[in-house]
């Protein structure tokens, strides 16, 4: 299948984002660092350029340079089996190197004026950002939502809303800008609109043949991660959705002979995106949906209640939910996308976004009747990934799914 035409626009949008970050020191623009599911809308309301270290970690994984830097962080006392985003990012900083130089012309990562985290995905981000707060001698602020929630209660939302509101004085001091509720409403509106478009983009894969896969989604999710709260993200997803709807109307799929539809739970294996994508396609299979890409559907945000709706959106994300809530969400998505099988990625350094260690695959299969496969790997550290073994397991799994499907149809 030909590459999406929107990919060129994506390169331009992401290039402009990083170029602006790289020019921040010269232009005097303030920079805030933010976790991937952190308060980007609030930060942008103060006029900060927003940088996401987790995005940098993914880039280290994609470029297969993470393995060069993880040992550097380990020498500084960071365990080799904690988040490989964290260890590769800190190691690269200590080594004074970054793939942003080769790809976007930045001489170094942008220096922060403030760091803002949300522990809705894991506690590691707090320790990660604390390292840089010490390095750059800048303020560190954070929000700690209740974890592992079943149904998000009004009390949960009120708690997180108060925590978001408590960030305002520190952000005013770091930015030199007085908080403007109308500006915050606007960034929340833009974030909600982009999230709704991103949902629609992913939902085009409900069609058969599916016009995009999980592997495409991990690339095209760039703007919803790093440009939430901006017109740029909204405009990009309007263009991408238009192209994908055109493919659906024309019956153009990721593979022309789609025989199996799968769901991916857990993190991508960044250093193996292309080979994994090719593996599925060569076996007439498409990963049509994923937990990971759905993590940035935050369209419950509402500019009429910016603090409350932001608190709700960032508390109810999948990774922050109970086992029971996760199983329910998985079952619903698998039915919506008509999947034949589910793959659980056991990412060895990402305990929080791995759902295969406490019997969930077995429970989900019992509940839905959909077969499951667990593969081992990691988001960045390829020492935990065996390509040969994984290829064999996936090919055998797909073959079983197709045989069972053909048997039913016969």
VMD Tcl script that draws the C-alpha trace (Angstrom):
set ca {
  {0.00 0.00 0.00}
  {1.21 3.49 -0.79}
  {2.24 5.76 2.05}
  {-0.44 8.13 3.28}
  {-0.12 11.50 1.55}
  {-0.64 13.13 4.95}
  {2.73 11.76 6.03}
  {4.44 14.65 4.26}
  {2.22 17.14 6.08}
  {3.02 15.34 9.34}
  {6.74 15.82 8.71}
  {6.17 19.54 8.14}
  {4.00 19.93 11.27}
  {6.45 18.05 13.51}
  {9.43 19.82 11.93}
  {7.91 23.21 12.71}
  {7.17 22.14 16.28}
  {10.77 21.12 16.93}
  {12.22 24.10 15.10}
  {10.19 26.43 17.31}
  {11.45 24.61 20.39}
  {15.02 24.87 19.13}
  {14.65 28.62 18.68}
  {13.18 29.21 22.15}
  {16.45 30.35 23.71}
  {17.09 32.86 20.95}
  {13.50 34.14 20.90}
  {13.18 34.27 24.68}
  {10.10 32.03 24.67}
  {9.59 30.16 27.93}
  {9.65 26.35 27.79}
  {7.70 23.95 29.98}
  {8.40 20.23 30.03}
  {5.30 18.05 30.31}
  {4.51 14.36 30.67}
  {2.68 12.79 27.73}
  {-0.70 12.78 29.47}
  {0.00 15.90 31.49}
  {-1.50 19.40 31.69}
  {-0.41 20.65 28.26}
  {-3.53 22.79 27.87}
  {-2.82 24.68 31.09}
  {0.83 25.17 30.15}
  {-0.07 26.55 26.73}
  {-2.53 28.95 28.35}
  {0.53 30.63 29.90}
  {2.28 30.88 26.53}
  {4.86 28.17 27.17}
  {6.40 26.17 24.36}
  {5.80 22.60 25.56}
  {8.36 19.80 25.32}
  {7.63 16.12 26.04}
  {10.55 13.95 27.21}
  {8.52 10.78 26.57}
  {8.35 11.76 22.91}
  {12.13 12.08 23.02}
  {12.31 8.61 24.59}
  {10.22 7.19 21.75}
  {12.56 8.85 19.25}
  {15.54 7.25 20.99}
  {13.75 3.93 20.65}
  {12.79 4.43 17.01}
  {16.34 5.41 16.05}
  {17.68 2.40 17.98}
  {20.07 4.59 19.93}
  {18.47 3.93 23.33}
  {20.82 1.02 23.94}
  {23.79 3.38 23.73}
  {22.48 5.57 26.55}
  {20.73 3.26 29.00}
  {24.09 2.09 30.47}
  {25.06 5.75 31.05}
  {21.99 6.24 33.26}
  {22.61 2.92 35.01}
  {26.06 4.20 36.04}
  {24.29 7.11 37.73}
  {22.26 4.74 39.88}
  {19.17 4.19 37.75}
  {18.20 0.52 37.60}
  {18.37 -1.14 34.20}
  {14.87 -2.60 34.50}
  {12.97 0.64 35.15}
  {11.33 2.67 32.36}
  {13.64 2.65 29.35}
  {12.22 5.99 28.25}
  {13.64 7.40 31.48}
  {17.01 5.65 31.37}
  {17.66 6.29 27.67}
  {16.59 9.93 27.94}
  {18.69 10.68 31.01}
  {21.60 8.73 29.54}
  {21.44 10.72 26.30}
  {21.36 13.97 28.30}
  {24.39 12.93 30.35}
  {26.17 11.98 27.12}
  {25.17 15.36 25.63}
  {23.64 13.76 22.54}
  {20.16 13.69 21.02}
  {18.61 12.40 17.77}
  {16.91 15.81 17.55}
  {20.19 17.07 16.11}
  {20.15 14.76 13.10}
  {16.41 14.87 12.51}
  {15.51 18.48 13.33}
  {18.76 20.39 13.64}
  {18.56 21.06 17.40}
  {21.97 21.25 19.05}
  {20.50 20.07 22.34}
  {17.20 19.42 24.05}
  {15.37 22.65 24.99}
  {16.14 23.93 28.47}
  {13.10 24.05 30.75}
  {11.81 27.00 32.76}
  {9.43 24.70 34.63}
  {8.65 20.98 34.66}
  {5.07 19.74 35.07}
  {4.12 16.09 35.48}
  {1.02 14.01 36.08}
  {1.39 10.58 37.65}
  {-1.71 9.20 35.94}
  {0.52 6.85 33.93}
  {3.27 5.98 36.40}
  {5.33 7.26 39.31}
  {8.55 7.13 37.27}
  {7.74 10.43 35.57}
  {7.99 12.24 38.90}
  {11.48 10.87 39.53}
  {12.44 11.48 35.91}
  {11.42 15.15 36.05}
  {12.97 15.57 39.50}
  {16.35 14.70 37.95}
  {16.03 17.55 35.47}
  {14.68 19.96 38.09}
  {17.94 19.42 39.98}
  {20.05 19.66 36.81}
  {18.52 22.93 35.60}
  {17.55 24.38 39.00}
  {13.99 25.08 37.89}
  {10.60 24.53 39.59}
  {8.96 21.11 39.53}
  {5.17 20.95 39.84}
  {2.87 17.98 39.57}
  {-0.54 16.42 39.85}
  {-1.10 13.05 41.52}
  {-4.51 11.65 40.54}
  {-5.98 8.68 42.39}
  {-4.65 5.53 40.71}
  {-6.28 2.29 39.59}
  {-9.79 3.73 39.73}
  {-12.82 1.70 38.67}
  {-15.40 4.39 37.94}
  {-14.12 7.97 38.17}
  {-16.15 9.65 40.90}
  {-17.10 13.28 41.43}
  {-14.76 13.26 44.43}
  {-11.89 12.06 42.21}
  {-12.53 14.86 39.73}
  {-12.79 17.48 42.49}
  {-9.47 16.30 43.95}
  {-7.63 16.50 40.63}
  {-9.30 19.82 39.74}
  {-7.95 21.35 42.96}
  {-4.49 20.02 42.14}
  {-4.61 21.56 38.67}
  {-5.74 24.88 40.12}
  {-2.88 24.77 42.64}
  {-0.37 24.81 39.74}
  {-1.46 28.28 38.63}
  {0.69 30.42 41.01}
  {3.87 28.48 40.16}
  {3.16 28.70 36.43}
  {2.48 32.43 36.71}
  {5.85 32.86 38.42}
  {7.72 30.73 35.88}
  {6.10 32.35 32.83}
  {5.72 35.93 34.01}
  {2.16 35.76 32.66}
  {-1.02 36.30 34.68}
  {-3.46 33.41 34.31}
  {-6.26 34.06 31.80}
  {-9.24 31.71 32.11}
  {-10.38 32.54 28.57}
  {-7.02 31.53 27.13}
  {-7.26 28.28 29.07}
  {-10.76 27.70 27.72}
  {-9.42 28.14 24.21}
  {-6.58 25.62 24.60}
  {-9.03 23.13 26.14}
  {-11.42 23.66 23.20}
  {-8.64 23.03 20.69}
  {-7.46 19.95 22.57}
  {-10.97 18.53 22.69}
  {-11.48 19.16 18.97}
  {-8.17 17.52 18.06}
  {-8.98 14.55 20.31}
  {-12.38 14.08 18.67}
  {-10.72 14.11 15.26}
  {-8.09 11.64 16.46}
  {-10.88 9.33 17.65}
  {-12.46 9.55 14.19}
  {-9.09 8.82 12.58}
  {-8.67 5.64 14.61}
  {-12.27 4.61 14.04}
  {-11.76 4.49 10.28}
  {-10.06 1.16 11.01}
  {-13.48 -0.28 11.89}
  {-13.93 -0.56 8.13}
  {-12.81 -3.68 6.34}
  {-10.34 -3.50 4.79}
  {-8.87 -1.16 7.41}
  {-7.24 1.96 5.91}
  {-4.61 2.27 8.65}
  {-3.01 0.06 11.27}
  {-1.70 0.43 14.80}
  {1.77 0.94 13.34}
  {0.55 3.85 11.22}
  {-1.20 5.24 14.29}
  {1.99 5.31 16.36}
  {3.50 7.66 13.77}
  {0.48 9.85 13.06}
  {-0.27 10.30 16.77}
  {2.63 12.79 17.00}
  {0.49 15.97 16.96}
  {-2.06 14.70 19.49}
  {0.81 14.05 21.89}
  {3.00 17.14 21.45}
  {0.59 19.73 19.98}
  {-2.56 19.34 22.08}
  {-4.22 22.69 22.58}
  {-3.10 24.11 19.21}
  {-4.67 24.85 15.84}
  {-1.85 22.88 14.21}
  {-3.10 19.60 15.69}
  {-6.70 20.31 14.69}
  {-5.74 21.19 11.13}
  {-3.55 18.12 10.76}
  {-6.22 15.67 11.85}
  {-8.80 17.28 9.59}
  {-6.45 16.54 6.66}
  {-5.61 13.01 7.79}
  {-9.25 12.10 8.41}
  {-10.25 13.36 4.98}
  {-7.64 11.14 3.34}
  {-8.58 8.08 5.40}
  {-12.30 8.53 4.71}
  {-11.41 8.61 1.03}
  {-9.62 5.29 1.40}
  {-12.60 3.77 3.18}
  {-14.94 4.94 0.42}
  {-12.61 3.47 -2.23}
  {-12.17 0.19 -0.35}
  {-8.41 0.72 -0.01}
  {-6.86 -1.11 2.93}
  {-3.51 -1.51 4.62}
  {-3.46 -4.93 3.00}
  {-5.61 -5.84 0.03}
  {-6.26 -9.39 1.26}
  {-7.17 -8.67 4.88}
  {-7.69 -12.07 6.50}
  {-7.20 -11.36 10.19}
  {-7.90 -8.34 12.39}
  {-6.00 -7.93 15.65}
  {-5.88 -5.71 18.73}
  {-2.57 -4.63 20.33}
  {-2.44 -4.00 24.06}
  {0.55 -2.27 25.60}
  {3.46 -0.21 24.35}
  {4.89 -0.22 20.82}
  {8.30 -1.77 20.27}
  {9.70 1.44 18.87}
  {12.86 0.05 17.38}
  {10.93 -2.60 15.43}
  {7.91 -0.70 14.12}
  {8.66 -1.23 10.45}
  {9.64 -4.90 10.71}
  {6.62 -5.66 12.91}
  {4.31 -3.84 10.52}
  {5.73 -5.81 7.60}
  {5.35 -9.04 9.56}
  {1.61 -8.58 10.00}
  {1.03 -7.32 6.47}
  {2.94 -10.22 4.91}
  {0.63 -12.56 6.79}
  {-2.56 -10.82 5.57}
  {-3.22 -9.42 9.05}
  {-3.86 -5.89 10.29}
  {-3.64 -4.57 13.84}
  {-6.77 -2.44 13.63}
  {-6.91 -1.06 17.18}
  {-4.74 -0.55 20.25}
  {-4.81 0.57 23.83}
  {-1.82 2.83 23.23}
  {-3.19 4.97 20.40}
  {-6.53 5.32 22.19}
  {-4.75 6.82 25.20}
  {-4.88 10.29 23.62}
  {-8.62 10.36 23.04}
  {-9.37 13.15 25.50}
  {-12.51 14.51 23.89}
  {-14.41 14.73 27.18}
  {-12.63 18.04 27.71}
  {-15.07 20.96 27.67}
  {-14.06 24.61 27.53}
  {-17.15 25.54 29.58}
  {-15.66 23.71 32.58}
  {-11.93 23.71 31.78}
  {-10.54 22.60 35.13}
  {-13.19 19.98 35.86}
  {-13.23 18.46 32.37}
  {-9.43 18.40 32.17}
  {-9.31 16.68 35.54}
  {-11.80 14.08 34.33}
  {-10.00 13.47 31.02}
  {-6.61 12.92 32.63}
  {-7.96 10.73 35.43}
  {-10.08 8.36 33.32}
  {-7.34 7.35 30.86}
  {-6.95 3.59 30.43}
  {-3.57 3.22 32.13}
  {-4.96 4.83 35.30}
  {-7.89 2.43 35.67}
  {-8.58 -0.70 37.67}
  {-8.18 -4.19 36.25}
  {-11.97 -4.53 36.05}
  {-12.35 -1.24 34.18}
  {-9.55 -2.16 31.77}
  {-11.12 -5.53 30.99}
  {-14.44 -3.85 30.22}
  {-12.81 -1.26 27.95}
  {-10.82 -3.94 26.11}
  {-13.91 -6.08 25.55}
  {-15.84 -3.11 24.15}
  {-13.05 -2.05 21.78}
  {-12.47 -5.60 20.56}
  {-16.17 -5.92 19.71}
  {-16.32 -2.52 18.02}
  {-13.34 -3.29 15.79}
  {-14.41 -6.93 15.17}
  {-11.02 -8.35 16.07}
  {-10.11 -11.99 15.65}
  {-7.29 -11.98 18.21}
  {-5.50 -9.81 20.75}
  {-1.77 -9.44 21.32}
  {-0.54 -8.41 24.75}
  {2.93 -6.86 24.71}
  {4.75 -7.57 27.97}
  {7.13 -4.59 27.97}
  {9.85 -5.54 30.42}
  {10.63 -2.02 31.65}
  {7.07 -0.65 31.54}
  {5.21 -2.31 34.38}
  {2.42 0.29 34.37}
  {1.43 -0.15 30.73}
  {1.80 -3.94 30.67}
  {-1.43 -5.85 31.28}
  {-0.26 -9.43 30.78}
  {1.19 -10.25 34.19}
  {-1.84 -10.82 36.41}
  {-4.06 -13.08 34.34}
  {-5.80 -10.45 32.24}
  {-5.27 -12.23 28.88}
  {-6.98 -15.32 30.24}
  {-9.87 -13.34 31.76}
  {-10.42 -11.29 28.61}
  {-10.38 -14.41 26.45}
  {-12.86 -16.12 28.78}
  {-15.14 -13.07 28.69}
  {-14.98 -12.39 24.93}
  {-14.00 -15.70 23.36}
  {-11.23 -13.88 21.47}
  {-7.89 -15.75 21.48}
  {-4.86 -13.97 22.91}
  {-1.08 -14.10 22.55}
  {1.54 -12.64 24.89}
  {4.85 -11.48 23.41}
  {7.85 -10.20 25.35}
  {9.80 -7.10 24.45}
  {10.21 -3.51 25.48}
  {9.46 0.01 24.33}
  {13.13 0.98 23.87}
  {15.47 -1.66 25.28}
  {15.84 -4.24 22.51}
  {17.88 -6.54 24.76}
  {14.51 -7.80 25.99}
  {13.23 -8.59 22.48}
  {13.88 -11.75 20.46}
  {12.87 -11.08 16.87}
  {13.08 -14.68 15.74}
  {11.04 -16.07 18.61}
  {8.45 -13.28 18.33}
  {8.09 -13.72 14.58}
  {7.46 -17.44 14.99}
  {4.85 -16.88 17.71}
  {2.98 -14.18 15.78}
  {2.96 -16.08 12.49}
  {1.64 -19.21 14.18}
  {-1.01 -17.16 16.01}
  {-2.21 -15.46 12.82}
  {-2.31 -18.80 10.99}
  {-4.50 -20.24 13.74}
  {-6.84 -17.25 13.60}
  {-7.23 -17.45 9.83}
  {-7.76 -21.23 9.90}
  {-10.45 -20.85 12.56}
  {-12.10 -18.03 10.63}
  {-12.11 -19.94 7.36}
  {-13.48 -22.97 9.12}
  {-16.42 -20.97 10.47}
  {-17.08 -19.38 7.09}
  {-16.93 -22.74 5.35}
}
mol new
graphics top color blue
foreach p $ca { graphics top sphere $p radius 0.5 }
foreach p [lrange $ca 0 end-1] q [lrange $ca 1 end] { graphics top cylinder $p $q radius 0.2 }
display resetview
